[in-house]
Amino acid sequence: MTKVKICGLTTIEDALYAAEQGADLLGFIFAPVSKRYIEPVQAAQIIQQVREAMPGNAPLCIGVFVVEQMTAAEIFSQCQISGVDAAQLVSLERAALVKELEFPAYVGVRPETPSQAIADVAQFDRADLIEPLPTLQLDTFVPGQHGGTGETAPPDVIRTVAAHTQRLMLSGGLTPDNVAEFIALAKPYAVDVSSGTEASPGKKDPNKVRAFIQAAKGIAAS
């Protein structure tokens, strides 16, 4: 069954609801440039409450970093402060940091073409990571933006990345209405959604969250 990451969480209510509905991973964006930014210390409070509410069964928590101006030490520090289980690194120009970081981490790639996709996978697919973490995330290339765009990647790029990645997390423009279609196209290990489950940036729509998880996991709506 496809795993689901609900990303861009900023409140305990949204995080708990996503977890209770069956999300496998929860994403917290530690990039001040994002409209969904949350400080690591605030995320720590949310993560602690989720784990207390679901002892032994809580989703994995992921810290999302735009790493253009960050060092490995700074990323590690924010991971420790927040208590996340792993890091997702955005910005290929600095993605080599993933090899310096003494913490579970994977890279988000945004190739524009199938040939670039093959090169990105060859360089950044983290086959050493153990489940239930993905080994690579695919998002949509939009100039000047780092995710949460609501745009989907070209199908040929998606298929190419999926064919060469050990455990792909697919993101970019996914919604409750199209996620099943993209799962059929790419057969990813996991899907990742932010804007597709929102009422407004940083605030989730419970109906969309529930519908997305049900659609991704092939669960009939009740």
Buried (B, 14 or more C-beta within 10 A) or exposed (E): EBBBBBBBBBBBEBBBBBBBBBBBBBBBBBBEEBBBBBBBEBBBEBBBBBBEBEEEEBBBBBBBBBBEEBEBEBBBEBBEBBBBBBBBBBBBEBBBBBEEBEBBBBBBBBBEEBEBBBEBBEEBBBEEBEEBBBBBBBBBBBEEBBBBBBBBBBEEBBBBBBBBBBBBBBBBBBBBEBBBEBBEBBEBBBBBBBBBBBEEBBBBBBEBBBBBBBBBBEEEEE
